[in-house]
Amino acid sequence: MFRVATWNIENAFDTLHDDGKDDAEFLPHAERRWNSSKYWRKLKGVTQTLAAMQLPAIVALQEVENDTVLRDLTKRTALANARYRYLITDSPDSRGIDVALLYNPQVFDLVSWKSIRIPCEQHGLRPTRDILLASGMIGRDTLHICVVHFPSRRNNNTATQQARSLAIETVCDVLDSLAGKHVMVMGDFNAECGDEMFNSFSPHLTSLNKNQGNLSNEKRGTYYFQGIWGYLDHILVSPSLKHHIMGSAGECRFPWLLRTEKQIPHRTYGGTSYLGGISDHLPLMVNVNF
């Protein structure tokens, strides 16, 4: 048995400028005053959380700026003892945030991986995050892991709708190429349970999220916005993998991940005000008996 998790760690930027990227708001002299102390506090919080989750063998991460962040996280914190290896895309996203994968090589023996571009720029749209596809051996079987961070629904205009459609089509192309195989797709879909996008995946994938209905009256979910909880983060598996899953995917609600007075995710920033939390999302995890 091993554990799989996905987590959007909210603007995990280092404190240096990346050429060609619009990361100015997360530099020490910007309005947010992002600095080494805040950076290391965030990484320590991520480390503490993964340790409390009993070090999942596979962790999909979203909103990671670059290789430096992952190197610091896996080599320069207490997480070094876990001996994680990592993969990260290099997307054309204007802010420079990417998706990444941490994995325990003793459980997931990496065979190949690639970064898959969503063709937004070809359609005159704002570029978005690449999809990370990693294939590895779990014992004698091959597991294919797809990490996503879909375009935001902000403004919900024609451009954002088209960008999301392209992201869905790109994932569906990947799924078609892996038909009949063990596939897991996880990450931040920027979509609630029941969103019509999941109909596009239904021939290939089943959602592992506990709640599939309206969560407006429930204090459950991975994300909280304007008084409403919801699941923007999802773990989906192929039919061949479903019977290996132990239960449903559930969010982690450790005390340090929540603002005590409201019991909502303790985010790093509220606008430009530093709040001192780790992320505006809660991690989602599930156990796999493979």
Secondary structure, 3 states (H helix, E strand, C coil): CEEEEEEEEEEECCCCCCCCCCCHHHCCCCCCCCCHHHHHHHHHHHHHHHHHCCCCCEEEEEEECCHHHHHHHHHCCHHHHHCCEEEECCCCCCCCCEEEEEECCCCCEEEEEEEECCCCHHHCCCCCCCEEEEEEEECCEEEEEEEEECCCCHHHCHHHHHHHHHHHHHHHHHHHHCCCCEEEEEEECCCCCCCCHHHHHCCCCEECECCCCCCCCCCCCCEEECCEEECCEEEEECHHHHCCEEEEEEECCCHHHEECCCCEECCCEECCEECCCCCCECCEEEEECC
